[in-house]
Amino acid sequence: MEDFFKLKERGTTIRKEFVAGMVTFFAMCYILSVNAGMFSNPLGDGSNPLGVSFGAIYIGTGLAAIVGALLMGLLANLPLALASAMGENAFFVYSVCLALGMSYPNALVLTLIDGILFIALTVTGLRRLVFDSIPTSVRKGIMVGLGLFIALLGLQSAGIVVAHPSTGVTLASFNVMTNKWGALMPCLVALGTFWTICALSHRNVPGAVFIGLFAGTVAYYFLGVTVAGFYDTVNLSLESPFAAFKAFGKESFGQVFTRGFDFSPYIAEHGMTSFALVFATTALSMCMMDLFDTLGTLYATCGVGNLLTKEGNVPNMNRAMLADSIATTVGAACGVSTVSTFVESSAGVMEGGRTGLTSIFTALFFGLALFLTPIARLVPSCATSACLVYVGALMLGGAKNIDWRRLDVAIPAFMTICMIPFTCNIAFGIAFGMFSYVIMSFASKRASEISASSWVVTILFGATLFLTH
């Protein structure tokens, strides 16, 4: 173990790595319930439009996290863990499936292609070419817009933001004189959970999101006593944990291969031209999001633990990227969206994790969590929604890196940021960001600086908007 992970060289011990792995797990294990809830009940009303159950996605998310953490530890020897990425899962569910109308297995094919393309780009070294095709202003805007999108989804799922016939959305009624307590209570639990997570995170409490999620769940069932008929509508029975494995094998595992490549229903409704353009731009959007998310997280997390090289690079970068991309392909086979490195890994790094052994221990804890599906199923959507809002708040921090004093930078970033949540589609945000970038480049007399790859991406998104939407 010493020879493989180089524990002494990095100033750590097995005990430190174990504790760091445990801290990393508790910092990110919320993804098991949040992801399962998003796929099985995306509208927050008990419906199941994707046709997959909570248990199936819970197991798929856990297995993908295990594979990702093992690959990162064994291939790259870095203390980083992976799971279904927040943002990418929202894009999968709300944009690809619900907005575009593709089936759950069809969307898994796009995730599979994302992983395979990511592998090819990493192995061939073409990663930089794809990265440079999106201008810096748009790249920074994607993460901020994605944060607003996720926050909006969380607020809607919690019932805090509701539909309005004139403005589209508005604040739900908090009037205790006219509003029923049964409708108001979940909103208050969601807000309380969100503020608890924020307060604990501000005080650097390890596993703040998990603790907040647990506290919100307890508060929800405790306050249920005050709601007439509350326990008549809640299923508190604990089924066998193996039922989730059975659902996983039937509903999620391998669906990308058995049903995913049948796009005939979508083609019959929208036509081959529309399908080809939507397929290409959606796959490109997934790959771009995965690439930016992974690169940003790798640099940020390794920077926290002083793990960067003297040149300021991530050690074993190509191996880390390869682990990330392979995990995404495995995730697609398990029936979940893009798997990426989690920034919550920084919690374990701050706890002393310095090698891939931290990731191995994190994978072990995820393995144990696979058998807790009946308990995880009890977590209410109002509590998981608070996690979405919190993650969205964190992602808005990227706005400070945008030079708002320069219009040629600010406008592409602004259009990317606002169009993602306003259209509920990340691809549309990227499209309008690219259009703005080209126009502002001409206005600044810098059109010659637009790369050929940027022109290709812009034209591709333009064709999708004008020919399919």
ROKOL-620455 format. One record per residue (C-alpha): residue number from 0; residue in one letter; x, y, z. Coordinates in Angstrom, 2 decimals. Example, Ala and Ser with C-alpha at 12.3 -4.5 7.8 and 13.67 -1.06 7.14 Angstrom:
BEGIN
<baba 0, "a", <12.30, -4.50, 7.80>>;
<baba 1, "s", <13.67, -1.06, 7.14>>;
This chain:
BEGIN
<baba 0, "m", <0.00, 0.00, 0.00>>;
<baba 1, "e", <2.87, 2.34, 0.80>>;
<baba 2, "d", <4.58, 1.62, -2.52>>;
<baba 3, "f", <1.41, 2.05, -4.55>>;
<baba 4, "f", <-0.12, 5.13, -2.93>>;
<baba 5, "k", <3.16, 6.76, -1.75>>;
<baba 6, "l", <1.74, 7.56, 1.69>>;
<baba 7, "k", <4.99, 8.69, 3.35>>;
<baba 8, "e", <6.02, 10.75, 0.33>>;
<baba 9, "r", <2.79, 12.75, 0.61>>;
<baba 10, "g", <2.92, 13.03, 4.39>>;
<baba 11, "t", <-0.11, 10.94, 5.27>>;
<baba 12, "t", <-1.12, 7.69, 6.96>>;
<baba 13, "i", <-3.75, 5.01, 6.47>>;
<baba 14, "r", <-5.72, 6.44, 9.41>>;
<baba 15, "k", <-5.72, 9.94, 7.91>>;
<baba 16, "e", <-6.81, 8.57, 4.55>>;
<baba 17, "f", <-9.63, 6.59, 6.18>>;
<baba 18, "v", <-10.95, 9.64, 8.04>>;
<baba 19, "a", <-10.64, 11.77, 4.89>>;
<baba 20, "g", <-12.54, 9.16, 2.86>>;
<baba 21, "m", <-15.31, 9.07, 5.45>>;
<baba 22, "v", <-15.57, 12.88, 5.52>>;
<baba 23, "t", <-15.71, 13.00, 1.71>>;
<baba 24, "f", <-18.51, 10.43, 1.70>>;
<baba 25, "f", <-20.64, 12.32, 4.22>>;
<baba 26, "a", <-20.02, 15.56, 2.33>>;
<baba 27, "m", <-21.39, 14.16, -0.92>>;
<baba 28, "c", <-23.68, 11.24, -0.02>>;
<baba 29, "y", <-26.68, 13.54, -0.39>>;
<baba 30, "i", <-26.38, 12.90, -4.13>>;
<baba 31, "l", <-27.84, 9.41, -3.62>>;
<baba 32, "s", <-31.21, 10.71, -2.46>>;
<baba 33, "v", <-31.19, 13.92, -4.50>>;
<baba 34, "n", <-30.40, 12.18, -7.78>>;
<baba 35, "a", <-32.87, 9.38, -7.14>>;
<baba 36, "g", <-35.59, 11.90, -6.32>>;
<baba 37, "m", <-34.85, 14.02, -9.40>>;
<baba 38, "f", <-35.16, 11.07, -11.78>>;
<baba 39, "s", <-38.13, 9.34, -10.14>>;
<baba 40, "n", <-40.14, 12.46, -9.26>>;
<baba 41, "p", <-38.82, 15.42, -11.31>>;
<baba 42, "l", <-41.99, 17.49, -11.04>>;
<baba 43, "g", <-42.27, 17.11, -7.27>>;
<baba 44, "d", <-45.88, 15.97, -7.50>>;
<baba 45, "g", <-45.41, 12.22, -7.16>>;
<baba 46, "s", <-45.44, 11.61, -10.92>>;
<baba 47, "n", <-42.85, 9.47, -12.66>>;
<baba 48, "p", <-42.54, 10.70, -16.29>>;
<baba 49, "l", <-39.14, 9.05, -16.88>>;
<baba 50, "g", <-40.47, 5.65, -15.85>>;
<baba 51, "v", <-37.74, 4.81, -13.32>>;
<baba 52, "s", <-38.13, 4.31, -9.58>>;
<baba 53, "f", <-36.27, 5.85, -6.67>>;
<baba 54, "g", <-34.58, 2.57, -5.78>>;
<baba 55, "a", <-33.31, 1.91, -9.31>>;
<baba 56, "i", <-31.62, 5.31, -9.60>>;
<baba 57, "y", <-30.34, 5.16, -6.01>>;
<baba 58, "i", <-28.46, 1.93, -6.77>>;
<baba 59, "g", <-27.27, 3.18, -10.16>>;
<baba 60, "t", <-25.97, 6.41, -8.62>>;
<baba 61, "g", <-24.17, 4.50, -5.88>>;
<baba 62, "l", <-22.55, 1.99, -8.24>>;
<baba 63, "a", <-21.35, 4.76, -10.58>>;
<baba 64, "a", <-19.87, 6.61, -7.59>>;
<baba 65, "i", <-18.07, 3.46, -6.44>>;
<baba 66, "v", <-16.55, 2.84, -9.87>>;
<baba 67, "g", <-15.57, 6.49, -10.25>>;
<baba 68, "a", <-13.87, 6.70, -6.86>>;
<baba 69, "l", <-12.00, 3.42, -7.42>>;
<baba 70, "l", <-10.78, 4.55, -10.83>>;
<baba 71, "m", <-9.63, 7.93, -9.49>>;
<baba 72, "g", <-7.79, 6.27, -6.63>>;
<baba 73, "l", <-6.16, 3.48, -8.63>>;
<baba 74, "l", <-5.42, 5.31, -11.89>>;
<baba 75, "a", <-4.59, 8.84, -10.75>>;
<baba 76, "n", <-3.78, 8.32, -7.05>>;
<baba 77, "l", <-5.74, 11.45, -6.12>>;
<baba 78, "p", <-8.04, 11.90, -3.07>>;
<baba 79, "l", <-11.05, 12.78, -5.22>>;
<baba 80, "a", <-14.46, 11.14, -5.43>>;
<baba 81, "l", <-16.98, 11.10, -8.28>>;
<baba 82, "a", <-20.75, 10.77, -8.64>>;
<baba 83, "s", <-23.61, 11.94, -10.85>>;
<baba 84, "a", <-22.88, 15.64, -11.27>>;
<baba 85, "m", <-25.35, 18.28, -10.13>>;
<baba 86, "g", <-26.31, 20.37, -13.13>>;
<baba 87, "e", <-25.68, 17.62, -15.61>>;
<baba 88, "n", <-28.42, 15.55, -13.96>>;
<baba 89, "a", <-30.81, 18.50, -14.24>>;
<baba 90, "f", <-29.89, 18.91, -17.91>>;
<baba 91, "f", <-30.55, 15.21, -18.47>>;
<baba 92, "v", <-33.96, 15.19, -16.79>>;
<baba 93, "y", <-35.43, 18.62, -17.47>>;
<baba 94, "s", <-33.88, 19.58, -20.81>>;
<baba 95, "v", <-33.27, 16.33, -22.67>>;
<baba 96, "c", <-36.17, 14.24, -21.40>>;
<baba 97, "l", <-38.91, 16.66, -20.37>>;
<baba 98, "a", <-38.22, 19.61, -22.71>>;
<baba 99, "l", <-36.87, 17.90, -25.83>>;
<baba 100, "g", <-39.08, 14.85, -25.40>>;
<baba 101, "m", <-36.45, 12.12, -25.62>>;
<baba 102, "s", <-37.02, 8.95, -23.63>>;
<baba 103, "y", <-34.97, 8.04, -20.59>>;
<baba 104, "p", <-33.00, 5.33, -22.50>>;
<baba 105, "n", <-32.41, 7.77, -25.41>>;
<baba 106, "a", <-30.90, 10.31, -23.03>>;
<baba 107, "l", <-28.61, 7.61, -21.66>>;
<baba 108, "v", <-27.18, 7.17, -25.16>>;
<baba 109, "l", <-26.18, 10.83, -25.17>>;
<baba 110, "t", <-24.49, 10.31, -21.79>>;
<baba 111, "l", <-22.67, 7.27, -23.16>>;
<baba 112, "i", <-21.46, 9.27, -26.15>>;
<baba 113, "d", <-20.33, 12.02, -23.78>>;
<baba 114, "g", <-18.17, 9.51, -21.92>>;
<baba 115, "i", <-16.76, 7.90, -25.05>>;
<baba 116, "l", <-16.01, 11.29, -26.62>>;
<baba 117, "f", <-14.36, 12.41, -23.39>>;
<baba 118, "i", <-12.18, 9.29, -23.40>>;
<baba 119, "a", <-11.16, 9.92, -27.01>>;
<baba 120, "l", <-10.34, 13.57, -26.34>>;
<baba 121, "t", <-8.23, 12.62, -23.33>>;
<baba 122, "v", <-6.34, 9.80, -25.03>>;
<baba 123, "t", <-5.65, 11.78, -28.23>>;
<baba 124, "g", <-4.84, 15.04, -26.48>>;
<baba 125, "l", <-7.57, 16.93, -28.39>>;
<baba 126, "r", <-9.14, 18.02, -25.11>>;
<baba 127, "r", <-7.56, 21.47, -25.44>>;
<baba 128, "l", <-9.04, 22.03, -28.94>>;
<baba 129, "v", <-12.59, 21.39, -27.69>>;
<baba 130, "f", <-11.98, 23.45, -24.57>>;
<baba 131, "d", <-10.78, 26.42, -26.61>>;
<baba 132, "s", <-13.76, 26.32, -28.99>>;
<baba 133, "i", <-15.90, 27.92, -26.26>>;
<baba 134, "p", <-14.68, 31.44, -25.34>>;
<baba 135, "t", <-13.76, 32.14, -21.73>>;
<baba 136, "s", <-16.70, 34.47, -21.17>>;
<baba 137, "v", <-19.21, 31.81, -22.22>>;
<baba 138, "r", <-17.44, 29.11, -20.20>>;
<baba 139, "k", <-17.68, 31.20, -17.05>>;
<baba 140, "g", <-21.29, 32.05, -17.80>>;
<baba 141, "i", <-22.28, 28.39, -18.15>>;
<baba 142, "m", <-21.53, 27.56, -14.52>>;
<baba 143, "v", <-23.31, 30.67, -13.23>>;
<baba 144, "g", <-26.38, 30.11, -15.41>>;
<baba 145, "l", <-26.41, 26.48, -14.41>>;
<baba 146, "g", <-26.41, 27.54, -10.76>>;
<baba 147, "l", <-29.48, 29.73, -11.31>>;
<baba 148, "f", <-31.18, 26.90, -13.20>>;
<baba 149, "i", <-30.57, 24.39, -10.40>>;
<baba 150, "a", <-31.73, 26.89, -7.77>>;
<baba 151, "l", <-34.93, 27.52, -9.75>>;
<baba 152, "l", <-35.61, 23.79, -9.98>>;
<baba 153, "g", <-35.08, 23.42, -6.24>>;
<baba 154, "l", <-37.37, 26.32, -5.37>>;
<baba 155, "q", <-40.09, 24.99, -7.67>>;
<baba 156, "s", <-39.79, 21.45, -6.36>>;
<baba 157, "a", <-40.11, 22.76, -2.79>>;
<baba 158, "g", <-43.24, 24.69, -3.74>>;
<baba 159, "i", <-41.67, 28.03, -2.81>>;
<baba 160, "v", <-41.77, 29.30, -6.41>>;
<baba 161, "v", <-44.98, 28.49, -8.28>>;
<baba 162, "a", <-46.43, 29.11, -11.74>>;
<baba 163, "h", <-48.08, 32.43, -12.55>>;
<baba 164, "p", <-50.24, 33.12, -15.66>>;
<baba 165, "s", <-48.72, 36.56, -16.33>>;
<baba 166, "t", <-45.11, 36.48, -15.13>>;
<baba 167, "g", <-44.45, 32.75, -15.52>>;
<baba 168, "v", <-43.39, 32.24, -11.91>>;
<baba 169, "t", <-44.04, 33.91, -8.58>>;
<baba 170, "l", <-43.65, 33.35, -4.85>>;
<baba 171, "a", <-46.06, 30.93, -3.24>>;
<baba 172, "s", <-48.45, 32.35, -0.68>>;
<baba 173, "f", <-47.05, 32.36, 2.86>>;
<baba 174, "n", <-50.20, 33.91, 4.31>>;
<baba 175, "v", <-51.05, 31.74, 7.33>>;
<baba 176, "m", <-54.57, 33.16, 7.36>>;
<baba 177, "t", <-55.50, 31.96, 3.88>>;
<baba 178, "n", <-52.98, 29.24, 3.01>>;
<baba 179, "k", <-53.38, 25.71, 4.31>>;
<baba 180, "w", <-50.72, 24.65, 6.80>>;
<baba 181, "g", <-50.27, 21.35, 4.96>>;
<baba 182, "a", <-49.04, 23.24, 1.87>>;
<baba 183, "l", <-47.02, 25.80, 3.82>>;
<baba 184, "m", <-45.16, 23.40, 6.11>>;
<baba 185, "p", <-42.97, 21.76, 3.38>>;
<baba 186, "c", <-41.95, 25.22, 2.14>>;
<baba 187, "l", <-40.81, 26.18, 5.63>>;
<baba 188, "v", <-38.92, 22.89, 6.00>>;
<baba 189, "a", <-37.15, 23.53, 2.69>>;
<baba 190, "l", <-36.11, 27.02, 3.77>>;
<baba 191, "g", <-35.03, 25.79, 7.18>>;
<baba 192, "t", <-32.98, 23.00, 5.60>>;
<baba 193, "f", <-31.34, 25.45, 3.20>>;
<baba 194, "w", <-30.39, 27.91, 5.95>>;
<baba 195, "t", <-29.12, 25.08, 8.15>>;
<baba 196, "i", <-26.83, 23.86, 5.39>>;
<baba 197, "c", <-25.60, 27.40, 4.75>>;
<baba 198, "a", <-24.90, 28.08, 8.44>>;
<baba 199, "l", <-23.04, 24.79, 8.92>>;
<baba 200, "s", <-21.04, 25.29, 5.72>>;
<baba 201, "h", <-20.11, 28.81, 6.82>>;
<baba 202, "r", <-18.68, 27.31, 10.02>>;
<baba 203, "n", <-16.80, 24.68, 7.96>>;
<baba 204, "v", <-18.68, 21.77, 9.53>>;
<baba 205, "p", <-17.78, 18.54, 7.65>>;
<baba 206, "g", <-20.80, 16.95, 5.98>>;
<baba 207, "a", <-22.90, 20.11, 6.28>>;
<baba 208, "v", <-25.20, 19.13, 3.41>>;
<baba 209, "f", <-25.79, 15.65, 4.83>>;
<baba 210, "i", <-26.48, 17.03, 8.32>>;
<baba 211, "g", <-28.88, 19.62, 6.92>>;
<baba 212, "l", <-30.65, 16.97, 4.85>>;
<baba 213, "f", <-31.03, 14.76, 7.93>>;
<baba 214, "a", <-32.30, 17.66, 10.06>>;
<baba 215, "g", <-34.80, 18.67, 7.38>>;
<baba 216, "t", <-36.11, 15.11, 7.15>>;
<baba 217, "v", <-36.58, 14.88, 10.92>>;
<baba 218, "a", <-38.32, 18.26, 10.98>>;
<baba 219, "y", <-40.65, 17.24, 8.15>>;
<baba 220, "y", <-41.92, 14.11, 9.90>>;
<baba 221, "f", <-42.02, 15.84, 13.29>>;
<baba 222, "l", <-44.15, 18.69, 11.93>>;
<baba 223, "g", <-46.32, 16.14, 10.15>>;
<baba 224, "v", <-48.11, 15.69, 13.47>>;
<baba 225, "t", <-49.62, 19.15, 12.96>>;
<baba 226, "v", <-51.06, 18.29, 9.54>>;
<baba 227, "a", <-54.37, 16.44, 9.42>>;
<baba 228, "g", <-54.07, 13.09, 7.64>>;
<baba 229, "f", <-50.32, 13.54, 7.06>>;
<baba 230, "y", <-49.29, 10.02, 8.02>>;
<baba 231, "d", <-52.09, 8.50, 5.98>>;
<baba 232, "t", <-50.39, 9.75, 2.80>>;
<baba 233, "v", <-46.81, 8.88, 3.78>>;
<baba 234, "n", <-45.43, 5.37, 3.32>>;
<baba 235, "l", <-43.27, 4.74, 6.38>>;
<baba 236, "s", <-42.87, 1.00, 5.80>>;
<baba 237, "l", <-39.31, -0.20, 5.23>>;
<baba 238, "e", <-39.08, -2.72, 2.40>>;
<baba 239, "s", <-36.13, -5.00, 1.85>>;
<baba 240, "p", <-33.04, -3.17, 0.54>>;
<baba 241, "f", <-32.71, -5.85, -2.12>>;
<baba 242, "a", <-35.92, -4.59, -3.74>>;
<baba 243, "a", <-33.92, -1.61, -4.99>>;
<baba 244, "f", <-31.35, -3.91, -6.60>>;
<baba 245, "k", <-34.17, -5.76, -8.32>>;
<baba 246, "a", <-35.63, -2.49, -9.62>>;
<baba 247, "f", <-32.17, -1.41, -10.78>>;
<baba 248, "g", <-31.71, -4.59, -12.82>>;
<baba 249, "k", <-35.14, -4.22, -14.40>>;
<baba 250, "e", <-35.45, -0.46, -14.97>>;
<baba 251, "s", <-31.97, 1.05, -15.28>>;
<baba 252, "f", <-29.08, -1.33, -15.81>>;
<baba 253, "g", <-28.26, -1.81, -19.48>>;
<baba 254, "q", <-31.24, 0.23, -20.74>>;
<baba 255, "v", <-28.86, 2.34, -22.81>>;
<baba 256, "f", <-28.01, -0.74, -24.88>>;
<baba 257, "t", <-31.34, -2.58, -24.95>>;
<baba 258, "r", <-33.66, 0.39, -25.63>>;
<baba 259, "g", <-31.55, 3.50, -25.93>>;
<baba 260, "f", <-30.62, 3.38, -29.60>>;
<baba 261, "d", <-34.24, 3.23, -30.76>>;
<baba 262, "f", <-34.90, 6.88, -31.65>>;
<baba 263, "s", <-37.74, 6.06, -34.05>>;
<baba 264, "p", <-40.52, 7.63, -31.88>>;
<baba 265, "y", <-38.62, 10.92, -31.65>>;
<baba 266, "i", <-37.76, 10.90, -35.39>>;
<baba 267, "a", <-41.37, 10.12, -36.31>>;
<baba 268, "e", <-42.56, 13.17, -34.38>>;
<baba 269, "h", <-39.80, 15.67, -35.20>>;
<baba 270, "g", <-38.14, 14.45, -38.41>>;
<baba 271, "m", <-34.63, 13.24, -39.19>>;
<baba 272, "t", <-33.10, 16.70, -39.70>>;
<baba 273, "s", <-34.33, 17.92, -36.34>>;
<baba 274, "f", <-33.14, 14.72, -34.68>>;
<baba 275, "a", <-29.64, 14.95, -36.19>>;
<baba 276, "l", <-29.12, 18.57, -35.13>>;
<baba 277, "v", <-30.63, 18.14, -31.66>>;
<baba 278, "f", <-28.61, 14.97, -31.14>>;
<baba 279, "a", <-25.34, 16.65, -32.14>>;
<baba 280, "t", <-25.79, 19.85, -30.12>>;
<baba 281, "t", <-27.12, 18.05, -27.05>>;
<baba 282, "a", <-24.21, 15.61, -27.04>>;
<baba 283, "l", <-21.83, 18.53, -27.52>>;
<baba 284, "s", <-23.44, 20.42, -24.63>>;
<baba 285, "m", <-23.11, 17.41, -22.36>>;
<baba 286, "c", <-19.46, 16.97, -23.27>>;
<baba 287, "m", <-18.72, 20.68, -22.76>>;
<baba 288, "m", <-20.39, 20.72, -19.35>>;
<baba 289, "d", <-18.54, 17.58, -18.30>>;
<baba 290, "l", <-15.21, 18.97, -19.51>>;
<baba 291, "f", <-15.55, 22.36, -17.82>>;
<baba 292, "d", <-16.94, 20.87, -14.62>>;
<baba 293, "t", <-14.16, 18.30, -14.34>>;
<baba 294, "l", <-11.31, 20.68, -15.11>>;
<baba 295, "g", <-12.58, 23.30, -12.70>>;
<baba 296, "t", <-13.12, 20.81, -9.89>>;
<baba 297, "l", <-9.74, 19.14, -10.36>>;
<baba 298, "y", <-7.84, 22.42, -10.13>>;
<baba 299, "a", <-9.94, 23.78, -7.26>>;
<baba 300, "t", <-9.80, 20.65, -5.12>>;
<baba 301, "c", <-6.11, 19.94, -5.68>>;
<baba 302, "g", <-5.36, 23.58, -4.96>>;
<baba 303, "v", <-7.04, 23.31, -1.54>>;
<baba 304, "g", <-4.63, 20.54, -0.51>>;
<baba 305, "n", <-1.52, 22.00, -2.14>>;
<baba 306, "l", <-1.45, 19.02, -4.48>>;
<baba 307, "l", <-0.75, 21.00, -7.64>>;
<baba 308, "t", <2.64, 20.62, -9.29>>;
<baba 309, "k", <5.28, 23.36, -9.29>>;
<baba 310, "e", <3.91, 24.44, -12.67>>;
<baba 311, "g", <0.43, 24.78, -11.15>>;
<baba 312, "n", <-1.02, 21.71, -12.88>>;
<baba 313, "v", <-3.04, 18.80, -11.52>>;
<baba 314, "p", <-0.79, 15.75, -10.98>>;
<baba 315, "n", <-1.65, 12.82, -13.25>>;
<baba 316, "m", <-4.12, 15.07, -15.08>>;
<baba 317, "n", <-4.68, 12.74, -18.05>>;
<baba 318, "r", <-5.27, 9.76, -15.76>>;
<baba 319, "a", <-7.72, 11.78, -13.67>>;
<baba 320, "m", <-9.60, 12.84, -16.79>>;
<baba 321, "l", <-9.57, 9.25, -18.05>>;
<baba 322, "a", <-11.02, 8.02, -14.74>>;
<baba 323, "d", <-13.73, 10.67, -14.97>>;
<baba 324, "s", <-14.67, 9.80, -18.55>>;
<baba 325, "i", <-14.72, 6.03, -17.95>>;
<baba 326, "a", <-16.93, 6.59, -14.92>>;
<baba 327, "t", <-19.41, 8.46, -17.15>>;
<baba 328, "t", <-19.65, 5.52, -19.56>>;
<baba 329, "v", <-20.17, 3.16, -16.63>>;
<baba 330, "g", <-22.79, 5.54, -15.25>>;
<baba 331, "a", <-24.66, 5.44, -18.55>>;
<baba 332, "a", <-24.68, 1.65, -18.38>>;
<baba 333, "c", <-26.03, 1.93, -14.82>>;
<baba 334, "g", <-28.79, 4.26, -15.96>>;
<baba 335, "v", <-27.61, 7.59, -14.54>>;
<baba 336, "s", <-26.44, 10.89, -15.98>>;
<baba 337, "t", <-22.88, 12.23, -16.36>>;
<baba 338, "v", <-20.50, 11.21, -13.58>>;
<baba 339, "s", <-17.96, 13.85, -12.63>>;
<baba 340, "t", <-15.48, 14.76, -9.92>>;
<baba 341, "f", <-17.21, 16.31, -6.91>>;
<baba 342, "v", <-15.98, 19.55, -5.41>>;
<baba 343, "e", <-17.09, 18.14, -2.04>>;
<baba 344, "s", <-13.91, 16.06, -2.27>>;
<baba 345, "s", <-12.19, 19.16, -0.92>>;
<baba 346, "a", <-13.72, 18.35, 2.48>>;
<baba 347, "g", <-11.69, 15.15, 2.62>>;
<baba 348, "v", <-8.60, 16.90, 1.31>>;
<baba 349, "m", <-8.90, 19.52, 4.05>>;
<baba 350, "e", <-9.22, 16.64, 6.53>>;
<baba 351, "g", <-5.80, 15.34, 5.44>>;
<baba 352, "g", <-6.49, 13.15, 2.41>>;
<baba 353, "r", <-3.53, 13.23, 0.05>>;
<baba 354, "t", <-3.61, 10.00, -1.97>>;
<baba 355, "g", <-5.96, 7.75, -3.91>>;
<baba 356, "l", <-6.48, 5.68, -0.76>>;
<baba 357, "t", <-8.94, 8.37, 0.36>>;
<baba 358, "s", <-10.98, 7.64, -2.77>>;
<baba 359, "i", <-10.85, 3.91, -2.10>>;
<baba 360, "f", <-12.29, 4.40, 1.38>>;
<baba 361, "t", <-14.98, 6.71, -0.03>>;
<baba 362, "a", <-15.96, 3.97, -2.48>>;
<baba 363, "l", <-16.21, 1.55, 0.48>>;
<baba 364, "f", <-18.68, 3.83, 2.26>>;
<baba 365, "f", <-20.76, 4.18, -0.90>>;
<baba 366, "g", <-20.83, 0.39, -1.08>>;
<baba 367, "l", <-22.31, 0.21, 2.41>>;
<baba 368, "a", <-24.83, 2.95, 1.54>>;
<baba 369, "l", <-26.26, 0.80, -1.26>>;
<baba 370, "f", <-28.12, -1.20, 1.38>>;
<baba 371, "l", <-29.77, 1.86, 2.95>>;
<baba 372, "t", <-32.26, 2.52, 0.15>>;
<baba 373, "p", <-35.37, 2.02, 2.34>>;
<baba 374, "i", <-34.13, 4.71, 4.74>>;
<baba 375, "a", <-33.03, 7.08, 1.97>>;
<baba 376, "r", <-36.49, 6.79, 0.39>>;
<baba 377, "l", <-37.96, 8.55, 3.43>>;
<baba 378, "v", <-36.10, 11.79, 2.66>>;
<baba 379, "p", <-38.81, 14.25, 1.48>>;
<baba 380, "s", <-38.48, 16.28, -1.70>>;
<baba 381, "c", <-38.64, 19.54, 0.28>>;
<baba 382, "a", <-35.36, 18.57, 1.99>>;
<baba 383, "t", <-33.58, 17.46, -1.19>>;
<baba 384, "s", <-34.80, 20.63, -2.93>>;
<baba 385, "a", <-32.88, 22.68, -0.37>>;
<baba 386, "c", <-29.70, 20.90, -1.47>>;
<baba 387, "l", <-30.34, 21.98, -5.05>>;
<baba 388, "v", <-30.74, 25.61, -4.00>>;
<baba 389, "y", <-27.54, 25.44, -1.95>>;
<baba 390, "v", <-25.50, 23.94, -4.80>>;
<baba 391, "g", <-26.93, 26.62, -7.10>>;
<baba 392, "a", <-25.77, 29.32, -4.70>>;
<baba 393, "l", <-22.23, 27.94, -4.71>>;
<baba 394, "m", <-22.10, 27.91, -8.50>>;
<baba 395, "l", <-22.92, 31.62, -8.69>>;
<baba 396, "g", <-19.50, 32.37, -7.23>>;
<baba 397, "g", <-18.04, 32.14, -10.74>>;
<baba 398, "a", <-19.66, 35.46, -11.64>>;
<baba 399, "k", <-16.87, 37.30, -9.83>>;
<baba 400, "n", <-14.38, 36.02, -12.41>>;
<baba 401, "i", <-16.18, 37.75, -15.28>>;
<baba 402, "d", <-14.86, 41.16, -16.34>>;
<baba 403, "w", <-18.15, 43.06, -16.30>>;
<baba 404, "r", <-16.40, 46.31, -17.29>>;
<baba 405, "r", <-15.77, 45.02, -20.82>>;
<baba 406, "l", <-18.95, 44.64, -22.87>>;
<baba 407, "d", <-17.29, 42.24, -25.31>>;
<baba 408, "v", <-16.79, 39.90, -22.34>>;
<baba 409, "a", <-19.84, 40.79, -20.25>>;
<baba 410, "i", <-22.53, 40.44, -22.95>>;
<baba 411, "p", <-21.71, 36.84, -24.01>>;
<baba 412, "a", <-21.47, 35.86, -20.33>>;
<baba 413, "f", <-24.74, 37.65, -19.50>>;
<baba 414, "m", <-26.68, 36.04, -22.35>>;
<baba 415, "t", <-25.37, 32.61, -21.36>>;
<baba 416, "i", <-26.28, 33.18, -17.72>>;
<baba 417, "c", <-29.81, 34.50, -18.25>>;
<baba 418, "m", <-30.89, 32.21, -21.10>>;
<baba 419, "i", <-30.09, 28.98, -19.23>>;
<baba 420, "p", <-32.62, 29.48, -16.40>>;
<baba 421, "f", <-35.10, 31.51, -18.50>>;
<baba 422, "t", <-35.35, 28.79, -21.16>>;
<baba 423, "c", <-34.64, 25.89, -18.77>>;
<baba 424, "n", <-32.14, 24.64, -21.32>>;
<baba 425, "i", <-28.36, 24.77, -21.02>>;
<baba 426, "a", <-27.81, 24.26, -24.75>>;
<baba 427, "f", <-29.85, 27.38, -25.53>>;
<baba 428, "g", <-27.75, 29.34, -23.07>>;
<baba 429, "i", <-24.55, 28.25, -24.78>>;
<baba 430, "a", <-26.07, 29.06, -28.18>>;
<baba 431, "f", <-26.95, 32.67, -27.29>>;
<baba 432, "g", <-23.60, 33.07, -25.57>>;
<baba 433, "m", <-21.82, 32.02, -28.77>>;
<baba 434, "f", <-23.97, 34.30, -30.93>>;
<baba 435, "s", <-23.17, 37.22, -28.61>>;
<baba 436, "y", <-19.49, 36.37, -28.65>>;
<baba 437, "v", <-19.35, 36.48, -32.45>>;
<baba 438, "i", <-21.29, 39.75, -32.67>>;
<baba 439, "m", <-19.22, 41.45, -29.96>>;
<baba 440, "s", <-16.01, 40.24, -31.61>>;
<baba 441, "f", <-17.03, 41.99, -34.82>>;
<baba 442, "a", <-18.02, 45.11, -32.86>>;
<baba 443, "s", <-14.60, 45.09, -31.19>>;
<baba 444, "k", <-12.85, 44.56, -34.54>>;
<baba 445, "r", <-11.48, 41.24, -33.30>>;
<baba 446, "a", <-13.35, 38.90, -35.61>>;
<baba 447, "s", <-10.05, 37.48, -36.83>>;
<baba 448, "e", <-9.52, 36.04, -33.33>>;
<baba 449, "i", <-12.55, 33.76, -33.62>>;
<baba 450, "s", <-11.18, 30.24, -34.04>>;
<baba 451, "a", <-12.40, 27.80, -36.66>>;
<baba 452, "s", <-13.72, 25.47, -33.95>>;
<baba 453, "s", <-15.70, 28.36, -32.42>>;
<baba 454, "w", <-17.29, 29.06, -35.81>>;
<baba 455, "v", <-18.26, 25.39, -36.15>>;
<baba 456, "v", <-19.88, 25.33, -32.71>>;
<baba 457, "t", <-21.74, 28.60, -33.36>>;
<baba 458, "i", <-23.07, 27.45, -36.73>>;
<baba 459, "l", <-24.12, 24.10, -35.28>>;
<baba 460, "f", <-26.12, 25.74, -32.48>>;
<baba 461, "g", <-27.59, 28.26, -34.93>>;
<baba 462, "a", <-28.79, 25.50, -37.23>>;
<baba 463, "t", <-30.42, 23.75, -34.28>>;
<baba 464, "l", <-32.35, 26.86, -33.24>>;
<baba 465, "f", <-33.50, 27.94, -36.69>>;
<baba 466, "l", <-34.25, 24.50, -38.10>>;
<baba 467, "t", <-35.58, 22.52, -35.14>>;
<baba 468, "h", <-36.88, 24.69, -32.32>>;
